[in-house]
Amino acid sequence: MATVADIVQDILNAETLPIAGSTFLALIQKLVDHAEHLEQNVSDLNEQLDNLREQVSLGNAATVIQAGFRGAKDRDTIMRAKQFQQQGTCVLKKYLLKKDRVPGMHKLDTLHGDIGINHILDTVTADGYSKVVWVTLRDEAVIFVDGTPFTARRSGKLNDNDLVPGMTGHNISVLELSLKNSLVDQLNLSDHKFEYWHEPTLLCNELAVSTKGRGRTTTAMSLAYLIWSAPTQVQSPLDAHDHPDSRLARAMTMDPRNADYKHGLYKVILALCDKLENGVRTKRWIDNVIDDASVIYNIRLVINEHRAVRFHLDVVLDWLLCYRFFVLNFHRACRLLERYFYFIVFGSYLTSASTDSVPYSTWLQSHPDLFRLLDTMGGATYPSSKVLKNNILKFDHFPGLNRLPMILGPNVPNFRQVGDFPIFGTAQVYQEGIADVLQHLRTVGHPKAIWINLREEVILYVAGRPFAVRNQGNVFLNAEYPGIEVNEITAIEATLKKELMEKVMKSNGLFKHLYVWLHEPREYVTEESFDVISPENDIFTLEDAYHAVRRAGFDVRYARIPVSDEIAPEEKDFDDLVRLLGPIFTSEVGSLHPTAIVCNCQMGRGRTTTMLVCMYMLRAVVAGAVPSTVEPKSSAHFGVIDELVAVLDNGNESLNLVNYAVDMADHVQNLRDCIESCRDLTKENGLSVEKQEYFMQRAGTTVVSSVVDRYIKYDLVVNYLERYFYLICFASYILDQQPKQFQTLFVNWMCSRYDNALYALLDNLNFDDKNDDVVSSMRWRWRRKRKMVYRLE
């Protein structure tokens, strides 16, 4: 652009003077344009200046905030260091001391503290006893300060016992000694003063059962009385209605239609009494003992109180509060029902002839059916009404589900075949994916198919996509139904379909659901979504979907074997598989067009891979195609597996068959490698406690490491090990029973073939590492599989 001087010079050099108006305006227009341009630049500069002032202001504010944060962080660091010096050791850094008394705790007029201890000893001595065995049942650390007991509690959980069940007496003693030494150091640094917590008032929703000397103390008193009075029970004659053959008398004594829950007549208790020899008589004996020891606490009445809470929650408007309150009482009732169950089991053991020669734990190992009986709650059933209450449907697929090339398209994720056998696995397919798979099987020479769904979760197809029921309080976990039977889950899915159709109709065709998408690497986000659907045409149960493909001309048989995720199948599941596929494999030996077997779970990984291994072994044995000894892909060895192989008559052959099948079906998961990897991860130095807890979770048992309060849970990896254990047992069963046409069920074979040797190993499951002092028992491991009914029948 020309400068102002140039424009003026042009005007002066004009040829005609004076200049005409139009000519002058034309000459001066450049000057006007230049002035406007300068004005625009000034405006832009003012705007930039305002932005800079705002950024400076924000920067100053950020500087102030950061300075305050750093100051608070530095102050917190200094205070923590000061507190650490005052506390002496790290024990009281992680625990607080709380007075071991609450108002209203003492139901009897008795002394307490160390005064009470001395009073009891003086009383016992006055009665003529010179020796006393004092059994403390508490699984939390207790120390006495000036005669008053204090317990160690987490700062964020002052009203909860910090230590979990399964701690040994030695471990608690170590913690108590550490607390004592830490407190002594603190007293020396703080003029003999220390800080503690106490409750001035009793909160109505808190129950410190063990602390009050109610639950566990009454339990121990009852057990001691049972042992004391057992000889008289063994010697007393049977009543007429107690005879094992008196089935009519049992039915008259315990009629579930007229059950009085105050007398403990729950389905699982009735089933237990029917299972045990002299079960009715044993229950009557146990009930008398419970009543005699019920000065403060009667376990039958407490179970009924917590059970009855379920019928008084309809008036609560806040569903989340209602749900939490119900779950709290429900789980407490289940735990107490389990205790009552084992009272009767222990009473049956005491009256058996083997009490003197067989320990109770060994006796239990020879009766594994009792564990399963408790898991199924004696035949209690899941309710099939109001499925959508407090629940929502979530799209069943998620980012990262696909682990294999989608050879049949996006409708069929993780599809694969095991070797040359007509055995296939997949994840939960889209509704159109069912026909895609069957068409593929027909193309490769398998006109018939059996499709086995292994899901224990409730599934619906909506507009062709699979959806699973999730609880609104935790949408990332499947709403599973442990121990559910096929007829139960079918009824629930049918009810869910009806409820969803009614809900969508009321919403004018809007279908509300959840879906997961990947926000950032390893960060999943759940969001709500709405689709417009036709309720009559777009909602299908799984059975409806397979009926539709049959009507379309495909020869497919649909079967359901519900299996819990990430744990070993139950023994009855193996029997279901043999009952379904054994005759087909036998009749099709040498067939050119054998029936194809397809199975799926949600992701097609854990449960599907396990069943693919089972089906491969079953078909290989039936067809006489058991491979010769082949070296496995990995050389992992586990102590309990070596012991199992030594017990089985065909142990080495069974192990080779399992290893070969595991390697053949390892497209998505290799079970043997999973066990080894998860175990090795916990041995790495510097692995965080959170990762250790994820990889090495173990139900119901605890190990204490060099750090007093460091606990490693073994759930995942021990369940993998149990699954591997059962696969070897199943391989041995197939090899042993196939010539006999599987006349003996796997459930019975496990109990009878090697007495209780197999269950003795299962009851002490571990890795047999040099530093592995952790053992996982059947009772605690199978507890997760328990049928959780929303009422106690």
DODOSE-181349 format. One record per residue: x negated, y, z negated of N, C-alpha, C in turn. Coordinates in steps of 0.1 Angstrom, whole numbers, plus 5000, padded with zeros to 4 digits. Layout:
N
XYZXYZXYZ/...
//
This chain:
793
499249885000500050005000499150125000/499550235008498850365008498850434995/497750504993497650584980498450714982/498650784971499350914971498651024980/497251024979496451114986496651095001/496650975006496850945020498250995025/499250975017500551015021500651165022/500051245012500051395013499251435025/498051375028497251415040498051395053/498851295053499651275065500651385067/501151435056502151545057501451675062/500251695057499451815061499051815075/498751695080498251675094499451675104/500551695100501751685109501551785121/501951755133501651835144502551955145/503751945140504652065141504952125127/504652245126504952315114505852435117/506852475111507252395099507952255103/507952175093508452035096509952025095/510551955104511951935103512351855091/513651865086514051795074513951645076/514451595087514351445089512951395090/512151475097510751435097510051435084/510351535076509751545063510251435054/511551395055512051285047511351155051/511151135063510451015068509051005063/508351135063506951135057506951105042/507851165035507851155020508451025015/509050945024509650815020508650715014/507450725020506350635015506050675000/506050804998505750854984506850804974/508050804978509150754970509050604967/508750534978508550384976507450364966/506350434967505250414958505650444944/506450554942506850584928507750474923/508650424931509550314926508750184922/507750164930506850044927506150064914/505650184912504950214899505950204887/507150244889508150234879508450084875/508550004886508849854884507649794876/506449834879505249784872505249824858/505649944855505749994841506849904833/507949874840508949794833508449654830/507749594840507149464838506149464826/505349574826504349574815505049594801/506149674801506849684788507449544784/507949474793508549344790507449244785/506249244792505149164787504749204773/504749334771504249384758505249334747/506549344750507549294740507349144737/507049064748506748924746505548894737/504548974740503248964732503548994717/504349104715504649144701505449024694/506348964701507148844696506248724693/505348694702504348584700503448614688/503048744687502248774675502948754662/504248794662505148784650505248634647/505548554657505748404655504448344650/503348394656502048334652501748374637/502048494633501848534619502748444610/503948424614504848334606504248194605/503848144616503248004616502047994607/501248104608500048114600500348104585/501448184581501848184567502348054563/503147984572503747854569502647754567/501647754577500547654576499747674563/499547804560498747834548499447784535/500847804535501547754524501547604523/501647544535501647394535500247344530/499147404535497847364531497747384516/498247494511498047524497498847424489/500047394493500847284486500147154486/499647124498498946994500497746984491/496947094491495747094482496147084468/497247164464497647154450498047014446/498846944456499246804453498046714452/497046734460495846654459495146674446/495046794442494346824429495146764417/496546774418497346724407497246564407/497246504419497146354419495746314413/494746384417493446354411493346374396/494046474391494046504377494846394370/496046354376496846254370496146114370/495446094381494645964381493545964370/492946074368491946074357492546054344/493746114342494346094329494845954327/495345884338495945754336494845644335/493645674339492545574336492445474347/493445404351493445304362494545334372/494545254382495545274393496845214389/496945134379498145064376499345164373/499045254363500045354359500245464370/499345464380499645554391500745504400/500945374400502045314408503245284400/503145274387504245244378504545354368/505745364363506145444352506645354341/506445404329506945324317508345374314/509245274312510645304309511045234296/511645294287512145234275513045124278/512745004272513444884276514844874268/515444974266516744974259517645074266/518945044266519945134271521145134262/521845244261523045244252524045144255/524645074245525644974247525044834251/523744824249523044704253523344594243/523344624231523444514220524844484218/525244364222526644314220526744254206/525644204200525644144187524844234178/525144224165524544304155523144234151/522144254159520844194157519744294158/518644264151517444344152516844334165/516044434169515344424182513944474181/513144474192511744514192510944404184/509744444180508844344173509444314159/510344404154510944374141511844254143/512644254155513444134158512744004160/511544014166510643894167510343834154/509843924145509443874132510643824124/511743884126512943844119513343704123/513343674136513643544142512643444137/511443474137510443374132510543344117/510943454109511143424095512343344093/513443364101514643284100514343144103/513643114114513342984118512442914108/511542984102510642924092511442884080/512442974076513242944064514142824067/514442794079515242674082514442544082/513042554080512242434078511442404090/511442494101510642464113509242524111/508142454115506842504114506242534127/506842484138506442514152507542574160/507242674168508242734177507742744191/508542714200508342734215509242854219/508642964222509343084226509243094242/510343084248510443094263510943224267/510143304274510543434279510943414294/512143464297512643444311512443564320/511943664314511843794322510743784333/511043834345510043834355509443974358/509544064348508944194349507944214337/507044294338506044324328506644404316/506344364304506744424292505644444282/505544564277504544594266505244664255/504744644242505244704231504344814226/505044934224504345054218505045094206/504345074194504945114181506145034179/506244904183507344824180508444834190/508344924200509444944210508944884223/509744804230509344744243509544844254/508644844264508644924276508444834288/509044874299508844794311508244884322/507644824332507044894343508044914354/508245034359509245064369508645154380/509045134392508645224403509345364400/508545474404509045604401510345634409/510545574421511745594428512845494425/512545394416513545294413513545264398/513845364390513745354376514745254370/515845234378516945144372516845004379/515844974386515644844392514444774387/514544644384513344574381512444564393/511144604391510244614403509844484408/509544394399508944264404510044174409/509744104419510644014426510643874420/511743794422511743664417510643574423/510143484415509043394420507743424414/507543534407506343564400506043454390/504743414388504343324378504043394365/504143314354503843374341502443434341/501443374347500043424347500043554354/500643574365500643694373501243814364/502343784357502943884349502043924337/501343824332500443844321499343934325/498843914338497744004343498244144344/499444164349499944294350500144364337/500644284327500844344314499544384307/498544304309497244344304496744474311/496944484324496444604331497244724326/498544714324499344824319498844864305/498544764297498044794283496744874284/495844824292494544894292494645034298/495545044308495745174315496345274305/497345224297497945314287496945354276/496145264272495145294261494145404267/493745394279492945494285493645634286/494945624289495645754290495845814276/496045734266496245784252494945854247/493845794251492545844247492245984253/492846004265492646134272493746234269/494746204263495946294261496346304247/495446304237495746324223496746224218/496646104223497545994218499046024221/499346084232500646104237500846044251/502045994254502245944267503645974271/503945974284505246004290505945874293/507245874290508045754293509445804297/510245714302511645744306512545664298/513745714296514745644289516145694293/517145614291518545644295519345694282/519745814282520545854271522045814271/522545784283523945734285523945614294/524945534293525145414301525945444313/525345424325526045444337526945324340/528145344344529145234346528745144357/527945184367527645104378526245034377/525745034365524444964363524544844354/523844744358523844624350522444574348/521844584337520444534335520644404327/520944294335521444174329520344104321/519244084327518144014320517744094308/517644224309517144304298518144294286/519444284289520344274278520444134271/519744044276519843914270521143844274/521643874285522943814289522843704299/522543734312522643634322521543524321/520243564322519243464322519043394308/519243474298519243414284520343314282/521543344286522643254285522343134294/521843154306521443044314520442944308/519443004302518442914295519042844283/519842914276520542844264521442734269/522142754280522942644286522142524291/521042554298520242444302519542374291/519142444281518542374269519642284262/520842334261521942254255522242134264/522142154277522442034286521441924284/520141964283519041864281519241804267/519641884257519841824244520941724243/522041754250523241674249523341564260/522341564269522341464280522441324276/521741274266521841134262523241094258/523941174252525341144248526241124260/525941204271526741194283526441064290/525141024290524840904297525440784291/525540784277526040674270527540664269/528240774271529740774270530340704282/531440624280532040554291532740654300/533040604313533740684323535240684319/535840804321537240804321537840744334/539140714334539740654345539740744357/539940874355540040964366538641014371/537540964363536241004367535540894376/536240784378535640684386535440724400/534240694406533940744420534940704430/535640594428536640554438537940614437/538140694426539440754423539640884431/539740874444539840984453541141064450/542240984448543541044445543441134432/542741074422542641144409541841274412/540841274420540041394423540941494429/541641454439542541544446543541614437/544041534427545041584417544341684407/543141644404542341734394541941864400/541541864413541041984420541742004433/542842074433543642104445543342244449/542542254461542142394465543342484468/544542434471545642514473546142584460/545842524449546242574436545042614428/543942654435542642674428542742794419/542242774407542142874397540642914397/540243024402538843064404538243084390/539043114380538443134367537843004362/538242894367537742764363536642714374/536242804382535142764392535642674403/536842674407537342584417537142644431/535942664435535542714448535342594458/535442624470535342514480533942444479/532942524477531542464476531442374464/532142414453532042344440532842214442/534042224448534842104451534142004459/533442054470532641964479531541904471/530841984463529741924455530241814445/531341834439531941734430532241604438/532741624450533041514458531741444463/530641514465529441464470528641384459/528741434446527941374435528641264429/527841164425528441064417528841114403/530041084399530641144386530641294387/530941354399530841494400531941564392/533141514391534141584383533841584368/533341474364532941464350531741554347/530841564356529641654354530141794353/531041834362531541974362532242004348/533041904343533741934331532741944319/531641874320530641884310529942024310/529642064322528942194325529842304320/531142294323532042404319532242414304/532142294297532242304283531042364277/529842334283528542404278528642554281/529042594293529142734296530142804286/531242744283532142804273531542814259/530842714255530242714242529142824241/528542854252527442964252527943094257/529243114257529843234263530143344253/529343354242529543464233529543604240/528543614249528343744256528643734271/528443614277528443604291529043464295/530043464304530543344310530443354325/529643274331529243284345530443264354/531443174350532543154359533443284359/533643344348534443464347533743584355/532443594354531743694360531843684376/531743554380531843534395533243574400/534243544392535543584396535743734396/535143804386535243944386534644014398/533443964402532844024414533643984427/534143864427534943824438536243904440/536843944429538144014429537944154434/536744204434536444344438536944364452/536844264460537144264474538644304477/539444274467540944304469541344434464/540344514459540744644453540044764461/539544734473538744834480539544904491/540844864493541644924504541945064501/541945104488542245244485541045344487/539845284489538745374491538645424505/538545554507538645614520537345614527/536245624520534945624526534545484529/534545444542534245304546532845264542/531845364543530445324540530345294525/530945384517530845354502531545224499/532745204505533445084503532644964507/531944974519531144854524530044824514/529244934510528144914501528544854488/529644904482530144854470530544704471/531244674482531644534484530444444486/529444484494528244404496527544374483/527444484475526744464462527444364453/528744364452529444274444529544134451/529644134464529744004471528443924469/527243994471526043924470525743884456/526143964446525943924433526843804429/528043794434528943684432528343554439/527743574451527143454457525943404449/525143494444523943454436524343374424/525443424417525943354405526643224409/527243224420527843094424526842994427/525643034433524542944435524042894422/523942984412523442944398524442834392/525742864394526742764389526642634396/526442644409526242524417525042434412/523942504409522742424405522842384390/523742444382524042394369524642254371/525542234380526242104381525242004387/524442054397523441964403522441914392/521942004383521041964372521741874363/523041894360523741804351523841664357/524041654370524041524377522741454376/521641534377520341474376520141424362/520541494352520341454338521041324335/522141304341522941184338522641064348/521641094357521240984366520240894358/520040774364519140674357517640704360/517340794369515940824373515340944366/516040994355515541114349514141094343/513940984337512640954330511440944340/511740894352510640854361510440954372/511541034376511441124387511641264383/510741354386510941494382512141554390/512741654384513841724390513641764405/512441824407512141874421512041764431/511441654427511441534435512841474438/513641474428515041424429515741514439/515541644438516241734448515741714462/514441684464513941654477514641534484/515041444475515741324481517241344483/517741464480519141504482519141634490/518541644502518641764510520041804514/520941714514522341744518522941844508/522441854496522941944486522542094490/521342104496520942244501521842284512/522142194522522942224533524442244528/524842174518526242194513526342334508/525342384501525442524495525342624507/524542594517524442684528525742704536/526542594537527842604544528942644535/528642674522529642714512530742614511/530442484513531442384511532542384521/532242434533533342434544534142564544/533642664537534342794538534242844552/535242924557535242964570535143124571/534643164582534543314585535943364589/536343474583537643534588537543584602/538643564610538643604624539543714626/539843794616540743914618539944044616/540344144622539744284620538244274623/537844224634536444214638535844344640/536544444646536044574649536044664637/536544624625536544714613535144734609/534744854609533344894605532244844614/532744794626531744744636531944824649/530944804658531044864671530344774681/530644784693530044704704528844774709/527744694712526544754717526144674729/525644744740525144674752524044584748/524144454753523344354748521844354753/521644424764520244444769519644564764/518344564764517544674759516244694766/515544804766514244814773513244714767/512544654777511544554773512044414772/513344394775513944254775513344164786/513144224798512544144809511144114806/510743984806509343944804508843874816/509743834826509343754837509843824850/509243794861509843844874511243804876/512043894881513543874882513743804896/513543674896513643604908515043594914/516043604904517443594909518043734908/517343834907517843974906518044024892/518444144891518644204877519744154869/520644074875521744014867521243894858/520043844861519643724854518143744849/518043804838516643834832516043704826/514743694828513943584821514343444825/514743434838515143304843513843214847/513843094842512743004846513142854845/512242774850512542624850511342554843/511642454836510542374829510042264838/508842274843508242174851509142144863/509242014866510041964877511441924873/511641924860512941874854514041984857/515341934859516442034861516842094848/515942164841516142234829515742374830/516642464827516442604830516842694818/516142804816516442894806516543034811/517343114803517543254807517943334795/517943474797518443554787519943564789/520643644781522143664783522343734796/522943674805523143724819524343814820/524343904830525543974834526643874838/527843914839528943814842528743764857/528243854866528043814879526743724880/525843734870524743654869525043504867/526143474861526543324860526643264874/527443334882527543274896526243284904/525443384901524143384908523243264904/523243224892522443114887523042984893/524342964892525042844897524842834912/524842944920524642934934523242894937/522242944929520842904931520642754928/521242704918521142564914521742484925/522842524930523542444941522542444954/521942554956521042564968519842464966/519342454954518142364952518442224949/519742184950520142044949520742004936/521342094929522042064916523442114916/524442034922525742074924526542084910/526042014900526742014887525742084877/526342154867525542214857526242214844/525442214833525942234819525242364814/526042454809525542584805525742584789/524642594782524642594767524242734762/525242794755524942924749524542894735/523442954731522842934717523143054708/523943144712524143264704524943234692/524543294681525343284668526043414666/525843514676526543644675527743644684/528643734681529943744688529643824701/530043774712529743834725530943854733/531043964740532143984750531544044763/532144014774531844074787532844194789/532344314791533144424794532644494807/533544494817533144544830531944474835/531844344833530744264838529444264830/529344354819528144364811528344294798/527344234792527444164779527344264767/528244254757528144344746528244254733/527444294723527444224710527944314699/528544254689529044324678527944364669/527844494665526844544656527644624644/527044614633527544684621527144834622/528044924620527745064621526645114612/526445034601525345074592523945034597/523844944606522544904611522744844625/522744934635523044894649521944824656/520744824650519544764656519544614653/520344564644520344424641521644354645/521544234651522744164654523644134642/524944144643525844104633525943954634/525043874627525043734629525943664619/526343544622527243464613526443334610/525643334600524843214597525743094594/525442984600526142854597527542854604/527842944613529142944619529342824628/530542774628530942654637531542714650/531542624660531942664674533342714673/534242644667535642684666535842824659/535042854650535042974643534643094652/533543074658533043194666533943204679/534543104684535443114695536643194691/537143164679538343234674538043384671/536843414666536443554664536343624677/535743564687535643634700537043654707/537943554705539243574710539943694703/539743704690540343814682539743944686/538443944688537744064692538244114706/538444024715539044064728540344134727/541244074718542544134716542444264710/541644284699541444414693540944514702/539944474710539344574719540344624730/541144524735542144564745543144664739/543544644727544544734721543844874719/542644874715541944994712541745074725/541345004735541045074748542445134754/543445054752544745104757545245234750/544945234737545345354729544445474733/543245444738542345554742542445584757/543545534763543745564778542645514787/542145394783541145334791539745364788/539445444778538045484774537545374765/536345324769535645224761534445284755/534345294742533245344735532345234730/530945254733530045154730528645224727/527645144723526345194721525445134732/524345204735523245154743521945204738/520845134741519545164737518745214749/517945314747517045364758515745404751/514645394759513345414754513045564755/512945634744512645774744511145804746/510345734739508845744740508345604738/507045584741506545444739506745404725/507445284723507745224711508745304702/509545384708510545464701511845444708/512745364702514045334708515045424702/515945474711517045564706518345494710/519345494700520645444703521645564704/522445554715523345664718524745604721/525745684719527145644722527345674737/528245594743528545614757530045574759/530645634769532045604772532245564786/532945454788533245414802534745394803/535245414815536645394818536845264824/537645174817537745034822539245004822/539544894828540944834828540944724818/541644744807541644644796542044504801/543044494809543544364813542544294822/541744364830540944304840539444304837/538944384828537544404826537044344813/537844284804537344224792537544074792/536344004789536343864790535543804778/536043704772535243624763534243534771/533343474764532343384772533143274778/534143214771534843104777535643154789/536243274788536943324800536043344812/534743384810533843404821533543274828/533343164820532943044826534142974833/535342994827536542954834536743014847/536343144848536443224861535543164871/534343124868533443074878533842934882/534442854873535042724877536142744887/536942844885538042864894537442914908/536242964907535643014920535042894927/535042774922534542654929533242604924/532742654913531442594907531742484897/531042374898531242264888530242294876/530742364866529942394854530742364842/530042314832530642284819529942374809/530842444801530242544792530242474778/529142494770529042444757528442554748/528742544735528242644726527542564714/526342594711525642544700525042664692/525742724683525242844675524042814667/522942884670521642874663521243004658/520743014645520343134639519043184646/518843314648517643364654516443354645/515243334651513943334645513743224634/514643124634514443024624514642884631/514242784624514442644630515942604631/516242534642517642484642517942394631/519242384627519542284617519642144623/519542044614519541904619520741874627/521841924623523141894631523041954645/522242064647522142114660521342024670/520341954664519741854672520641734676/521441694666522441594669523441634680/523841764679524841814690524141804703/522841834704522141834717522041694722/521741594714521641454718523041404722/524041434714525341394717525841444731/525441564734525841634747525041584759/523741574757522941544769522341404770/522341334759521841194759522541104770/523841094769524541014779524341054794/524241184796524041244809522641204814/521641224806520241194810520141044813/520840964805520740814807521340774820/522540824823523240784835522640834848/521840944847521241004859519840964861/519340864855517940824857517740784872/516840854879516640824893517540894902/518440974897519441044906518741154914/519141164927518641264936519141404933/520341404927521041534924521441534910/520541544901520941544886521641674882/522341664871522941774865521941874860/522041994864521142104859521642144845/520742164836521042214822520442354821/521342454818520942594816521242624801/520342694795520642744781520142884780/520742964771520443104769520643144755/519943244751520243324738520243464742/519943564734520043704738518943734747/517643714743516543754751515943634760/516443514756515943394763514543354758/514143394746512843374741512743264730/513143294718512943204707513843084707/515143104706516042994706516042914719/516042994730516042924743514842834745/513642894742512442814743512442694735/512942704722512942584713513842474720/515042514725515942414730515342364744/514642444751514042394764513042284760/512242304749511342204745512042074741/513142084733513941964729514441894741/515041964750515641904762514641834771/513441904772512441844780511941704774/511741704761511341584754512341474755/513641514753514741414754514741354768/514741434779514841384792513541294796/512441344791511141264794511241134788/511741114775511740984769512840904775/513940954778515040874784514640824798/513940914806513540874819512240794820/511640774808510340704808509240784814/509340914813508341004819507541074809/507241004797506441064787505041074792/504441194792503041214797502041144788/500941104794499841054787499141164779/498241124770497641224762496941334770/497441454768496941574775496541674764/495341734766494841834757495741954757/496142004746497042124745496142254749/496942354753496242474757495442544746/495842524734495142574722494942464712/493842474704493542374694493842414680/494942474678495342514665495742394657/495342394644495642284635496242344622/497242284616497842334604497942214594/497642234582497542124572498742044571/499942114570501142044567501541954580/501142004592501441924604500541804604/499341814600498441694599499041594589/499541644578500141544568501441484574/502241554582503441504588503041394598/502041414606501541324616501141194609/500441204597500041084590501241004584/502341074581503441004576504240934586/504440994598505240934609504440814615/505240704618504640584624504140614638/504840704645504440744658503940884658/503240924648502841064646502041124657/500941064661500141114672500841124685/501641024688502441024701503441134700/504141154689505141264687504441404689/503241424682502541544683502141584697/501641474704501241504718502441544727/503541474725504741504733505241644730/505241694718505641824714504641924720/503341904719502442004724502542014739/502741904746502841904760504141984764/505241964757506542024760506442174757/505742214746505542354742504742424753/503742364758502942424768503642434782/504542334784505342344797506342454797/506842484785507942584783507442714778/506242754780505642874773505742994783/506642994791506743114800506943244793/507743244782507943364774507343354760/507243234755506743224741506143084740/504943074734504242954730504342944715/505142854710505342844695504042824687/503242734692501942704685501042834684/501042904695500243024695500843134686/502143144686502843234677502443214662/502443084658502043054644500643094641/499743064650498343094648498143244648/498743314658498543464659499043534647/500243494642500843564631500043534618/499543414617498743384605497443454605/496743464617495443524618495643674616/496743734620496843884618496843924604/497343834595497343874581495943854575/495043794581493743774576492743884580/493243974589492344074594492144184583/490944224582490644334573491244464577/491844534568492344664571493744664576/494444554577495744544582496744604572/497644694576498444764567499444664560/499944704549500844614541502144594549/502544704556503844694564503644594575/502544584582502344484592502244344586/501544334575501444204568502844154564/503744254559505044214556505844174568/505644234579506344194591505944054596/504644034597504143914603504243794593/504043824580503943714571505043724560/506343724564507343734555507743594550/507943574538508243444532509443464522/510443394524511643414516511543344502/511743424492511843374479510643344471/509443354477508243324470507243444471/506343454462505443574461504043534458/503143594463501743574460501143704456/500343704445499743824440498243824444/497743934451496443934455495544014445/494344054449493444124440494144254435/494944314443495744434438496944374432/497244424420498244354411499544354418/500044464424501344464429501444454444/500544384450500544364465501144234468/502244234475503044114478503044084493/502843964497502943934511504143834513/505043874522506243794524505943714537/506443594537506043504547507243454556/508243534559509443474565509243434579/508643524587508643494601507743374605/506443384600505543284604505843144598/506343144586506743014580507942954587/508843034591509942984599509442924612/508442994619507842934631507242794627/506542784616505942664612506942554610/508042594603509142494601509742444614/509942534624510442504637509542404644/508242424643507242334648507342194641/507442194628507642074620508841994625/509942064627511141994631511041944645/510342014654510141964668509441824668/508441814659507641694658508541584652/509341614642510241514637511241474647/511741564655512741534666512141444676/510841474680510141394690510041254684/509641234672509541104666510841034666/511941104663513241044663513640994677/513341074687513741034701512940904704/511640904702510840784705511340664697/511740684685512140574677513540524680/514540614683515940584684516340564699/515640614709516140594722516340454726/515440354723515740214726517040164719/517440234708518640184701519840274705/519740344715520840434720521340534710/520340584702520640684692521740654683/521740534678522840484669522840564656/521640604651521440674639521340824642/522140904635522041054637520741104632/520341214637519041274633519241324618/520341364614520641414600520341294591/520841174594520641054586519241004587/518641014599517240964601516241044593/516441174592515541254583515541204569/516741164564516841124550516340984547/516640894557516440754554515240694560/514740744571513640674578512340664570/512040774563510740774555511140824540/512240774535512740814522512740964521/512041024511512141164510510741224513/509941154521508541204524508641324533/509541334542509641444551510141574544/511041554535511541664528510641714517/509741624512508741664503507741754510/507441734522506541824530507341954533/508541944537509342064540509542154527/509542094516509742164503508442224498/507342204505506042254501505342304514/506042384522505442424535504342524533/503242504538502142604537501142574548/500042654549499042644560497842564555/497742534542496642464537495342524540/495342664540494042734541493442734528/492042764528491342754516491842854505/492242974510492743074501494243094501/494942994507496343004508497042934496/497443014486498042954475499542974475/500142994487501543014488502242894493/503442864487504242744491505642794494/506242754505507642794508508542674506/509542684498510442574494511642584503/512342464504513542454513514642544507/514742544494515842624489515842774493/514642834491514542974494514443004509/513942904517513742924531515142914538/515942814533517242784539518242884534/517942964524518843054519519343154529/518443194538518743294549519843234558/519943104559520843044569522243024563/522443074550523643044543524843114550/525943044550527143104556527643214547/527643334552528043454544529543484547/530443424540531843454542532243574534/533143654539533543774533534643764523/534743644518535543614506534943484500/535043464488534543344481535743254479/535743144487536943054487536642944476/
//
